Amino acid sequence: MDTHPDDRRDVIAAFEDLFHKEYTQEIEALVDEYSLDNKSLVVDYGVVNEYDAELAAGLQESPSQMLEYAETALAAFHIADHTTVADRLPGSLHVRIRGLPSPTPLSGITATHLGQLCRFDGIISETSGVQKTITTAAYECQRCGTLSRIPQDGDIQEPHECQGCERQGPFRMNQTKSDFTDQQTIELIGIDQSADGVLTPTGNAIEVTFTDDYAGRPTAGGVVSVTGIVEFAEMDPASDEPVYEPLCDGLSIVHRDEHLQTEISRETAETTATGITDLETYADRATAALATLPEQAREEETKAKLITPFVTALGWNKFDSREVRLEYTDPKTQQRPDYALFGTESESPDIIIEAKQIGTKLENKQGQL
């Protein structure tokens, strides 16, 4: 959505007015309690829609740009002592949207959803650890020392030429002057809910990434509603005919009421998500997966395509948190293995699995077990 400067000012002014009318207390509390783990204003979509239906529609159709305007309005928000939020805080705040009226089925994602704000309901089947990702890279020209700051989004981008001597490098990244943020990825399995409240996994899944203060909040096994922005990622960059799969840039996550977290049957859970219920089938599919895994496949991909299906083939129900816990923190040792498997009567894990990236020398990692 291309916005005229006057329209941009109008949208920012609309968010400022909305914040003053509906979120003054929340903003003042956020400023008072600001921390690295608490730096987001969560705004209900329904409140925005009631205030201005066009503003809400803009959020759903062009969320990235509209949230930029909302965060500009939040930074300029005047609090009780007549200073602005930006004056009071060492860093910026995020605006996160939740509460879209209806979910988008994971099986119903189409090209029209690209870049849109959507809500997905499901079960968190896997979570990664919290990792660091670079948002702005600072490069020093090795000829003249000029520092260039380059925003990053995915693959590392270097300067095309030095802003000082106008030569094309060489450049060296200065990490201490670069900006990093936390990042966590989850796998969300879609669900259907029957009239009597039983949740059934649909077999469709999407990878959701949370950043900054929301990284580390999701835990495996939870039934949640995720609101985020739909993106497409190329599945095999080497292919002559590239195919893309949907991903989600997560903005907010709401845990569903406990009474909705009804037990899922073992048969449904085992067969729907992976289609693997025996070791023979697993061996065939794992062999095929290994043949197509790139050499630098991440640990998360190794777990999703090789280890979790193996656990399922052994008869463990990955949807039942009484049996399978992912990224489990042991209360006695505070160690955090990738998988902890519990027997029917067990209060502590009977089996621990530690996953590593393809190619890792496992003999150097046995101490973790």
Disulfide bonds with the S-S distance in Angstrom:
none
